[in-house]
Amino acid sequence: MRTLRRLARAPIAFTALLALWLAAPAAAQPAPSEPPPAPDVVANNLLRLGLERYEHGNLIGAIEAFERGYAVEPRPEFLFALGQAHRRRGDCDRADRYFGEFLATGPSAGQADAARGQLARCEPAPPPPPPAPAVATVAPPPPAPIVVPVAGRRDRIAWIAGGAGIALAASGVTLLWLAHDRAADADAATTYDRHHALAARARSFEVGGAIALSAAAVAGGVLAWRVLRGDERAAPVRVTLASHGYGLAVRGAF
């Protein structure tokens, strides 16, 4: 009876041991790791990192990220960015090399013009100028009083023209300053799309500033006509310009 019981229990024990033996290799195998990111994902991350460093003025770090990204995936935008970063550092030889390689990829006409324009601006960083010698400042003598004919209080056309001329002149100067600022941003852009967009915005500001200054000149002509026409509503007013140190004072009766 005892032998029969052992034989009856033997298949159960053997089956349990066999299951443990088969499960042991599967449990010992390491869990499958995640696949490495695709090259385009790595290149995008390195391009983003390089642009971020470039925007913060870290040109050496930006060049390192652009070079790594180009080694992973040789895209034309890496060549443009490398040329721009080296141009900003004053290394015209390397800028010429990378912009030349970018042009060799056959970009569009607008992109090629942007690359040539940036390469044309490449100049070695000039040495700092020597300090200017100290010059003693002498206060100029006070100017003589100036009699300026101005429009009378009731000449509304003259006052409106004067106010409009001042406002238009201020607007024109502001637009021209914005155009210069956008042009500087376009020169510092690392991608041709951003360069083209900023350059177009600078041209629009420049046109607007020119129109505003032209309108200010017309308003000034109207004001001069009203002042110099010599009717009873125009009266001469004595204006005195007095210098006080670095300041300028205007006195007169209006």
Long-range contacts (C-beta under 8 A, 24 or more apart in sequence): 39-72, 39-73, 40-73, 42-69, 42-72, 42-73, 43-69, 43-72, 43-73, 43-75, 43-78, 46-72, 47-75, 47-77, 47-78, 47-81, 50-81, 50-85, 50-190, 51-81, 51-190, 51-191, 54-81, 54-85, 54-190, 59-85, 59-88, 59-89, 60-89, 62-190, 76-102, 76-105, 76-107, 77-191, 77-192, 79-105, 80-111, 80-114, 80-115, 80-190, 80-191, 80-192, 81-190, 81-191, 83-115, 83-118, 83-119, 84-118, 84-188, 84-189, 84-190, 85-190, 87-118, 87-119, 87-121, 87-122, 88-188, 89-125, 90-123, 90-124, 90-125, 92-122, 92-123, 92-124, 95-119, 95-122, 96-122, 107-192, 110-192, 110-196, 111-192, 114-192, 114-195, 114-196, 114-199, 115-192, 118-187, 118-195, 121-187, 139-243, 139-245, 140-243, 142-242, 142-243, 143-241, 143-242, 143-243, 145-238, 145-239, 145-240, 146-238, 146-239, 146-240, 146-241, 147-236, 147-237, 147-238, 147-239, 148-236, 148-237, 148-239, 148-252, 149-227, 149-228, 149-234, 149-235, 149-236, 149-237, 150-227, 150-234, 150-235, 150-236, 150-237, 150-254, 151-223, 151-226, 151-227, 151-233, 151-234, 152-233, 152-234, 152-235, 154-233, 155-226, 155-233, 155-234, 157-222, 157-226, 158-222, 158-223, 158-226, 158-227, 158-234, 161-219, 161-220, 161-222, 161-223, 161-226, 162-219, 162-223, 164-215, 164-216, 164-219, 165-216, 165-217, 165-219, 165-220, 165-223, 166-216, 168-212, 168-213, 168-215, 168-216, 168-219, 169-212, 169-213, 169-216, 171-209, 171-212, 172-208, 172-209, 172-210, 172-211, 172-212, 172-213, 172-215, 172-216, 173-209, 173-213, 174-209, 175-205, 175-206, 175-208, 175-209, 175-212, 176-205, 176-206, 176-209, 176-210, 176-213, 178-202, 178-205, 178-209, 179-203, 179-204, 179-205, 179-206, 179-209
